Amino acid sequence: LNPYLGLFFMTVINKNNLKKYSYGYKAAKNRLNNTMILLPVTQEKEPDFWVMEQYIKYLVFIKRREYLLKYLLPVLDE
């Protein structure tokens, strides 16, 4: 597990179970053990960790680029 895969898993868990868990019905370890999450798979039906990692890297790249274009470039033009 690396930071990119961790971000992918946390996003999938949070997005799929946002309405399922609340303050009174917390996402405890035993409840999460019974939670099913959908992941991309390879032809051999194994989780495709490479695709998950590349997707998060792509999103990070896009966000960094947006930040640079919005905040850094106007400062450099002055």
Biopython code that builds the backbone (N, CA, C, O; Angstrom):
import numpy as np
from Bio.PDB.StructureBuilder import StructureBuilder

atoms = [
    (1, "LEU", "N", (0.849, -1.183, 0.000)),
    (1, "LEU", "CA", (0.000, 0.000, 0.000)),
    (1, "LEU", "C", (0.887, 1.236, 0.000)),
    (1, "LEU", "O", (1.792, 1.366, 0.825)),
    (2, "ASN", "N", (0.621, 2.133, -0.925)),
    (2, "ASN", "CA", (1.349, 3.397, -0.985)),
    (2, "ASN", "C", (0.343, 4.540, -0.839)),
    (2, "ASN", "O", (-0.862, 4.290, -0.818)),
    (3, "PRO", "N", (0.810, 5.786, -0.739)),
    (3, "PRO", "CA", (-0.130, 6.903, -0.538)),
    (3, "PRO", "C", (-1.191, 7.028, -1.638)),
    (3, "PRO", "O", (-2.330, 7.395, -1.351)),
    (4, "TYR", "N", (-0.838, 6.733, -2.870)),
    (4, "TYR", "CA", (-1.799, 6.848, -3.961)),
    (4, "TYR", "C", (-2.900, 5.798, -3.851)),
    (4, "TYR", "O", (-4.075, 6.103, -4.052)),
    (5, "LEU", "N", (-2.522, 4.569, -3.535)),
    (5, "LEU", "CA", (-3.532, 3.531, -3.347)),
    (5, "LEU", "C", (-4.390, 3.822, -2.123)),
    (5, "LEU", "O", (-5.594, 3.564, -2.129)),
    (6, "GLY", "N", (-3.779, 4.356, -1.083)),
    (6, "GLY", "CA", (-4.539, 4.729, 0.107)),
    (6, "GLY", "C", (-5.585, 5.788, -0.218)),
    (6, "GLY", "O", (-6.725, 5.700, 0.239)),
    (7, "LEU", "N", (-5.200, 6.789, -1.006)),
    (7, "LEU", "CA", (-6.161, 7.809, -1.424)),
    (7, "LEU", "C", (-7.287, 7.210, -2.258)),
    (7, "LEU", "O", (-8.448, 7.588, -2.104)),
    (8, "PHE", "N", (-6.946, 6.287, -3.131)),
    (8, "PHE", "CA", (-7.961, 5.643, -3.966)),
    (8, "PHE", "C", (-8.954, 4.883, -3.093)),
    (8, "PHE", "O", (-10.165, 5.031, -3.252)),
    (9, "PHE", "N", (-8.442, 4.069, -2.172)),
    (9, "PHE", "CA", (-9.325, 3.268, -1.319)),
    (9, "PHE", "C", (-10.199, 4.151, -0.435)),
    (9, "PHE", "O", (-11.395, 3.897, -0.295)),
    (10, "MET", "N", (-9.617, 5.175, 0.156)),
    (10, "MET", "CA", (-10.406, 6.051, 1.024)),
    (10, "MET", "C", (-11.494, 6.776, 0.241)),
    (10, "MET", "O", (-12.604, 6.956, 0.743)),
    (11, "THR", "N", (-11.187, 7.189, -0.977)),
    (11, "THR", "CA", (-12.186, 7.869, -1.796)),
    (11, "THR", "C", (-13.323, 6.929, -2.161)),
    (11, "THR", "O", (-14.493, 7.302, -2.078)),
    (12, "VAL", "N", (-12.985, 5.720, -2.564)),
    (12, "VAL", "CA", (-14.011, 4.745, -2.932)),
    (12, "VAL", "C", (-14.885, 4.416, -1.727)),
    (12, "VAL", "O", (-16.109, 4.360, -1.845)),
    (13, "ILE", "N", (-14.272, 4.199, -0.580)),
    (13, "ILE", "CA", (-15.033, 3.878, 0.630)),
    (13, "ILE", "C", (-15.926, 5.051, 1.026)),
    (13, "ILE", "O", (-17.100, 4.857, 1.339)),
    (14, "ASN", "N", (-15.380, 6.259, 1.013)),
    (14, "ASN", "CA", (-16.169, 7.434, 1.406)),
    (14, "ASN", "C", (-17.310, 7.713, 0.437)),
    (14, "ASN", "O", (-18.425, 8.002, 0.872)),
    (15, "LYS", "N", (-17.059, 7.635, -0.850)),
    (15, "LYS", "CA", (-18.099, 7.933, -1.838)),
    (15, "LYS", "C", (-19.219, 6.895, -1.823)),
    (15, "LYS", "O", (-20.393, 7.251, -1.923)),
    (16, "ASN", "N", (-18.868, 5.624, -1.699)),
    (16, "ASN", "CA", (-19.879, 4.576, -1.747)),
    (16, "ASN", "C", (-20.681, 4.461, -0.465)),
    (16, "ASN", "O", (-21.817, 3.988, -0.495)),
    (17, "ASN", "N", (-20.125, 4.875, 0.648)),
    (17, "ASN", "CA", (-20.791, 4.670, 1.923)),
    (17, "ASN", "C", (-21.110, 5.968, 2.649)),
    (17, "ASN", "O", (-21.304, 5.971, 3.865)),
    (18, "LEU", "N", (-21.166, 7.066, 1.913)),
    (18, "LEU", "CA", (-21.396, 8.368, 2.526)),
    (18, "LEU", "C", (-22.728, 8.409, 3.272)),
    (18, "LEU", "O", (-22.803, 8.959, 4.370)),
    (19, "LYS", "N", (-23.759, 7.844, 2.698)),
    (19, "LYS", "CA", (-25.083, 7.875, 3.319)),
    (19, "LYS", "C", (-25.318, 6.704, 4.267)),
    (19, "LYS", "O", (-26.246, 6.732, 5.074)),
    (20, "LYS", "N", (-24.495, 5.698, 4.172)),
    (20, "LYS", "CA", (-24.699, 4.510, 5.001)),
    (20, "LYS", "C", (-24.304, 4.752, 6.452)),
    (20, "LYS", "O", (-24.990, 4.298, 7.367)),
    (21, "TYR", "N", (-23.202, 5.466, 6.665)),
    (21, "TYR", "CA", (-22.703, 5.696, 8.008)),
    (21, "TYR", "C", (-22.948, 7.134, 8.431)),
    (21, "TYR", "O", (-22.876, 8.055, 7.617)),
    (22, "SER", "N", (-23.237, 7.313, 9.703)),
    (22, "SER", "CA", (-23.451, 8.646, 10.254)),
    (22, "SER", "C", (-22.918, 8.664, 11.682)),
    (22, "SER", "O", (-22.224, 7.741, 12.107)),
    (23, "TYR", "N", (-23.247, 9.717, 12.413)),
    (23, "TYR", "CA", (-22.745, 9.842, 13.785)),
    (23, "TYR", "C", (-23.235, 8.684, 14.661)),
    (23, "TYR", "O", (-22.460, 8.129, 15.439)),
    (24, "GLY", "N", (-24.481, 8.327, 14.542)),
    (24, "GLY", "CA", (-25.035, 7.247, 15.353)),
    (24, "GLY", "C", (-24.677, 5.860, 14.851)),
    (24, "GLY", "O", (-24.674, 4.900, 15.622)),
    (25, "TYR", "N", (-24.377, 5.749, 13.575)),
    (25, "TYR", "CA", (-24.038, 4.456, 12.965)),
    (25, "TYR", "C", (-22.653, 4.597, 12.347)),
    (25, "TYR", "O", (-22.510, 4.777, 11.137)),
    (26, "LYS", "N", (-21.640, 4.512, 13.199)),
    (26, "LYS", "CA", (-20.268, 4.789, 12.785)),
    (26, "LYS", "C", (-19.674, 3.650, 11.963)),
    (26, "LYS", "O", (-20.105, 2.501, 12.055)),
    (27, "ALA", "N", (-18.684, 3.996, 11.169)),
    (27, "ALA", "CA", (-17.985, 3.015, 10.339)),
    (27, "ALA", "C", (-16.927, 2.318, 11.184)),
    (27, "ALA", "O", (-15.735, 2.598, 11.053)),
    (28, "ALA", "N", (-17.356, 1.431, 12.032)),
    (28, "ALA", "CA", (-16.443, 0.697, 12.899)),
    (28, "ALA", "C", (-15.763, -0.413, 12.103)),
    (28, "ALA", "O", (-16.187, -0.756, 10.999)),
    (29, "LYS", "N", (-14.714, -0.959, 12.679)),
    (29, "LYS", "CA", (-13.922, -1.983, 11.993)),
    (29, "LYS", "C", (-14.772, -3.194, 11.602)),
    (29, "LYS", "O", (-14.648, -3.699, 10.487)),
    (30, "ASN", "N", (-15.628, -3.660, 12.506)),
    (30, "ASN", "CA", (-16.437, -4.845, 12.189)),
    (30, "ASN", "C", (-17.458, -4.544, 11.091)),
    (30, "ASN", "O", (-17.781, -5.429, 10.299)),
    (31, "ARG", "N", (-17.971, -3.316, 11.029)),
    (31, "ARG", "CA", (-18.902, -2.959, 9.962)),
    (31, "ARG", "C", (-18.174, -2.812, 8.629)),
    (31, "ARG", "O", (-18.697, -3.202, 7.585)),
    (32, "LEU", "N", (-16.969, -2.250, 8.667)),
    (32, "LEU", "CA", (-16.204, -2.105, 7.424)),
    (32, "LEU", "C", (-15.765, -3.453, 6.871)),
    (32, "LEU", "O", (-15.604, -3.599, 5.659)),
    (33, "ASN", "N", (-15.570, -4.438, 7.737)),
    (33, "ASN", "CA", (-15.207, -5.777, 7.258)),
    (33, "ASN", "C", (-16.306, -6.375, 6.391)),
    (33, "ASN", "O", (-16.023, -7.194, 5.517)),
    (34, "ASN", "N", (-17.543, -5.982, 6.617)),
    (34, "ASN", "CA", (-18.668, -6.510, 5.845)),
    (34, "ASN", "C", (-19.051, -5.615, 4.674)),
    (34, "ASN", "O", (-20.031, -5.898, 3.985)),
    (35, "THR", "N", (-18.301, -4.542, 4.432)),
    (35, "THR", "CA", (-18.603, -3.609, 3.353)),
    (35, "THR", "C", (-17.932, -4.058, 2.064)),
    (35, "THR", "O", (-16.754, -4.418, 2.059)),
    (36, "MET", "N", (-18.681, -4.035, 0.985)),
    (36, "MET", "CA", (-18.144, -4.411, -0.314)),
    (36, "MET", "C", (-17.793, -3.148, -1.085)),
    (36, "MET", "O", (-18.602, -2.224, -1.163)),
    (37, "ILE", "N", (-16.593, -3.101, -1.655)),
    (37, "ILE", "CA", (-16.196, -1.978, -2.494)),
    (37, "ILE", "C", (-15.838, -2.509, -3.875)),
    (37, "ILE", "O", (-15.289, -3.601, -4.016)),
    (38, "LEU", "N", (-16.159, -1.717, -4.885)),
    (38, "LEU", "CA", (-15.879, -2.113, -6.264)),
    (38, "LEU", "C", (-14.540, -1.546, -6.694)),
    (38, "LEU", "O", (-14.272, -0.357, -6.523)),
    (39, "LEU", "N", (-13.698, -2.408, -7.256)),
    (39, "LEU", "CA", (-12.362, -2.017, -7.696)),
    (39, "LEU", "C", (-12.149, -2.449, -9.138)),
    (39, "LEU", "O", (-12.769, -3.414, -9.586)),
    (40, "PRO", "N", (-11.287, -1.758, -9.873)),
    (40, "PRO", "CA", (-10.938, -2.238, -11.210)),
    (40, "PRO", "C", (-10.144, -3.541, -11.098)),
    (40, "PRO", "O", (-9.345, -3.720, -10.179)),
    (41, "VAL", "N", (-10.377, -4.434, -12.040)),
    (41, "VAL", "CA", (-9.707, -5.738, -12.007)),
    (41, "VAL", "C", (-8.986, -5.995, -13.323)),
    (41, "VAL", "O", (-9.287, -5.385, -14.349)),
    (42, "THR", "N", (-8.025, -6.916, -13.267)),
    (42, "THR", "CA", (-7.291, -7.345, -14.452)),
    (42, "THR", "C", (-8.073, -8.445, -15.157)),
    (42, "THR", "O", (-9.155, -8.829, -14.712)),
    (43, "GLN", "N", (-7.527, -8.948, -16.250)),
    (43, "GLN", "CA", (-8.149, -10.062, -16.965)),
    (43, "GLN", "C", (-8.229, -11.311, -16.089)),
    (43, "GLN", "O", (-9.109, -12.152, -16.275)),
    (44, "GLU", "N", (-7.301, -11.428, -15.129)),
    (44, "GLU", "CA", (-7.257, -12.589, -14.237)),
    (44, "GLU", "C", (-8.152, -12.409, -13.010)),
    (44, "GLU", "O", (-8.100, -13.210, -12.076)),
    (45, "LYS", "N", (-8.973, -11.356, -13.016)),
    (45, "LYS", "CA", (-9.909, -11.047, -11.921)),
    (45, "LYS", "C", (-9.208, -10.683, -10.617)),
    (45, "LYS", "O", (-9.760, -10.873, -9.534)),
    (46, "GLU", "N", (-7.992, -10.159, -10.727)),
    (46, "GLU", "CA", (-7.260, -9.659, -9.563)),
    (46, "GLU", "C", (-7.384, -8.138, -9.533)),
    (46, "GLU", "O", (-7.533, -7.524, -10.589)),
    (47, "PRO", "N", (-7.326, -7.506, -8.345)),
    (47, "PRO", "CA", (-7.380, -6.040, -8.302)),
    (47, "PRO", "C", (-6.250, -5.418, -9.121)),
    (47, "PRO", "O", (-5.097, -5.836, -9.014)),
    (48, "ASP", "N", (-6.579, -4.433, -9.928)),
    (48, "ASP", "CA", (-5.597, -3.781, -10.787)),
    (48, "ASP", "C", (-5.026, -2.554, -10.063)),
    (48, "ASP", "O", (-5.491, -1.431, -10.255)),
    (49, "PHE", "N", (-4.021, -2.795, -9.240)),
    (49, "PHE", "CA", (-3.429, -1.744, -8.429)),
    (49, "PHE", "C", (-2.736, -0.691, -9.294)),
    (49, "PHE", "O", (-2.692, 0.482, -8.923)),
    (50, "TRP", "N", (-2.200, -1.098, -10.431)),
    (50, "TRP", "CA", (-1.520, -0.150, -11.313)),
    (50, "TRP", "C", (-2.503, 0.906, -11.826)),
    (50, "TRP", "O", (-2.191, 2.097, -11.820)),
    (51, "VAL", "N", (-3.665, 0.482, -12.261)),
    (51, "VAL", "CA", (-4.680, 1.416, -12.765)),
    (51, "VAL", "C", (-5.129, 2.357, -11.654)),
    (51, "VAL", "O", (-5.278, 3.557, -11.884)),
    (52, "MET", "N", (-5.347, 1.830, -10.461)),
    (52, "MET", "CA", (-5.767, 2.664, -9.336)),
    (52, "MET", "C", (-4.720, 3.737, -9.041)),
    (52, "MET", "O", (-5.054, 4.906, -8.850)),
    (53, "GLU", "N", (-3.459, 3.329, -9.008)),
    (53, "GLU", "CA", (-2.378, 4.260, -8.709)),
    (53, "GLU", "C", (-2.231, 5.315, -9.797)),
    (53, "GLU", "O", (-2.058, 6.496, -9.495)),
    (54, "GLN", "N", (-2.299, 4.904, -11.051)),
    (54, "GLN", "CA", (-2.164, 5.851, -12.155)),
    (54, "GLN", "C", (-3.321, 6.845, -12.188)),
    (54, "GLN", "O", (-3.118, 8.007, -12.540)),
    (55, "TYR", "N", (-4.513, 6.418, -11.835)),
    (55, "TYR", "CA", (-5.666, 7.308, -11.813)),
    (55, "TYR", "C", (-5.486, 8.407, -10.765)),
    (55, "TYR", "O", (-5.756, 9.575, -11.047)),
    (56, "ILE", "N", (-5.038, 8.050, -9.570)),
    (56, "ILE", "CA", (-4.825, 9.045, -8.521)),
    (56, "ILE", "C", (-3.667, 9.970, -8.904)),
    (56, "ILE", "O", (-3.741, 11.174, -8.660)),
    (57, "LYS", "N", (-2.614, 9.437, -9.491)),
    (57, "LYS", "CA", (-1.504, 10.285, -9.940)),
    (57, "LYS", "C", (-1.979, 11.292, -10.988)),
    (57, "LYS", "O", (-1.548, 12.445, -10.992)),
    (58, "TYR", "N", (-2.856, 10.852, -11.862)),
    (58, "TYR", "CA", (-3.417, 11.743, -12.873)),
    (58, "TYR", "C", (-4.219, 12.863, -12.214)),
    (58, "TYR", "O", (-4.077, 14.029, -12.585)),
    (59, "LEU", "N", (-5.065, 12.515, -11.234)),
    (59, "LEU", "CA", (-5.862, 13.530, -10.543)),
    (59, "LEU", "C", (-4.974, 14.523, -9.795)),
    (59, "LEU", "O", (-5.251, 15.723, -9.795)),
    (60, "VAL", "N", (-3.920, 14.036, -9.163)),
    (60, "VAL", "CA", (-2.982, 14.917, -8.465)),
    (60, "VAL", "C", (-2.305, 15.844, -9.464)),
    (60, "VAL", "O", (-2.153, 17.035, -9.191)),
    (61, "PHE", "N", (-1.901, 15.325, -10.602)),
    (61, "PHE", "CA", (-1.271, 16.141, -11.638)),
    (61, "PHE", "C", (-2.209, 17.250, -12.111)),
    (61, "PHE", "O", (-1.790, 18.399, -12.251)),
    (62, "ILE", "N", (-3.475, 16.911, -12.357)),
    (62, "ILE", "CA", (-4.458, 17.889, -12.824)),
    (62, "ILE", "C", (-4.664, 18.978, -11.768)),
    (62, "ILE", "O", (-4.705, 20.161, -12.106)),
    (63, "LYS", "N", (-4.793, 18.595, -10.501)),
    (63, "LYS", "CA", (-5.006, 19.576, -9.439)),
    (63, "LYS", "C", (-3.795, 20.496, -9.268)),
    (63, "LYS", "O", (-3.951, 21.700, -9.070)),
    (64, "ARG", "N", (-2.603, 19.934, -9.346)),
    (64, "ARG", "CA", (-1.393, 20.762, -9.251)),
    (64, "ARG", "C", (-1.306, 21.733, -10.413)),
    (64, "ARG", "O", (-0.923, 22.889, -10.231)),
    (65, "ARG", "N", (-1.653, 21.279, -11.594)),
    (65, "ARG", "CA", (-1.620, 22.131, -12.781)),
    (65, "ARG", "C", (-2.627, 23.269, -12.639)),
    (65, "ARG", "O", (-2.309, 24.423, -12.930)),
    (66, "GLU", "N", (-3.848, 22.944, -12.188)),
    (66, "GLU", "CA", (-4.858, 23.988, -11.972)),
    (66, "GLU", "C", (-4.368, 25.015, -10.958)),
    (66, "GLU", "O", (-4.559, 26.216, -11.152)),
    (67, "TYR", "N", (-3.745, 24.562, -9.893)),
    (67, "TYR", "CA", (-3.234, 25.466, -8.870)),
    (67, "TYR", "C", (-2.169, 26.391, -9.446)),
    (67, "TYR", "O", (-2.201, 27.602, -9.230)),
    (68, "LEU", "N", (-1.235, 25.812, -10.172)),
    (68, "LEU", "CA", (-0.164, 26.613, -10.762)),
    (68, "LEU", "C", (-0.706, 27.648, -11.742)),
    (68, "LEU", "O", (-0.274, 28.801, -11.737)),
    (69, "LEU", "N", (-1.645, 27.239, -12.573)),
    (69, "LEU", "CA", (-2.217, 28.173, -13.543)),
    (69, "LEU", "C", (-3.005, 29.287, -12.869)),
    (69, "LEU", "O", (-3.013, 30.423, -13.343)),
    (70, "LYS", "N", (-3.660, 28.963, -11.774)),
    (70, "LYS", "CA", (-4.502, 29.958, -11.106)),
    (70, "LYS", "C", (-3.713, 30.899, -10.205)),
    (70, "LYS", "O", (-3.987, 32.099, -10.181)),
    (71, "TYR", "N", (-2.739, 30.378, -9.465)),
    (71, "TYR", "CA", (-2.082, 31.185, -8.444)),
    (71, "TYR", "C", (-0.641, 31.582, -8.763)),
    (71, "TYR", "O", (-0.213, 32.680, -8.406)),
    (72, "LEU", "N", (0.098, 30.720, -9.417)),
    (72, "LEU", "CA", (1.511, 31.007, -9.623)),
    (72, "LEU", "C", (1.762, 31.827, -10.877)),
    (72, "LEU", "O", (2.544, 32.777, -10.833)),
    (73, "LEU", "N", (1.136, 31.497, -11.976)),
    (73, "LEU", "CA", (1.394, 32.209, -13.226)),
    (73, "LEU", "C", (1.009, 33.678, -13.179)),
    (73, "LEU", "O", (1.764, 34.501, -13.697)),
    (74, "PRO", "N", (-0.117, 34.056, -12.593)),
    (74, "PRO", "CA", (-0.410, 35.509, -12.502)),
    (74, "PRO", "C", (0.640, 36.279, -11.720)),
    (74, "PRO", "O", (0.914, 37.437, -12.034)),
    (75, "VAL", "N", (1.226, 35.665, -10.720)),
    (75, "VAL", "CA", (2.273, 36.325, -9.935)),
    (75, "VAL", "C", (3.539, 36.496, -10.775)),
    (75, "VAL", "O", (4.224, 37.513, -10.669)),
    (76, "LEU", "N", (3.842, 35.520, -11.592)),
    (76, "LEU", "CA", (5.047, 35.600, -12.421)),
    (76, "LEU", "C", (4.897, 36.623, -13.548)),
    (76, "LEU", "O", (5.887, 37.182, -14.019)),
    (77, "ASP", "N", (3.653, 36.867, -13.981)),
    (77, "ASP", "CA", (3.436, 37.832, -15.064)),
    (77, "ASP", "C", (3.607, 39.272, -14.610)),
    (77, "ASP", "O", (3.809, 40.156, -15.442)),
    (78, "GLU", "N", (3.532, 39.530, -13.305)),
    (78, "GLU", "CA", (3.622, 40.900, -12.798)),
    (78, "GLU", "C", (5.013, 41.467, -12.903)),
    (78, "GLU", "O", (5.244, 42.613, -12.515)),
]
sb = StructureBuilder()
sb.init_structure("model")
sb.init_model(0)
sb.init_chain("A")
sb.init_seg("    ")
for serial, (resi, resn, name, xyz) in enumerate(atoms, 1):
    if name == "N":
        sb.init_residue(resn, " ", resi, " ")
    sb.init_atom(name, np.array(xyz, "f"), 0.0, 1.0, " ", f" {name:<3s}", serial, name[0])
structure = sb.get_structure()
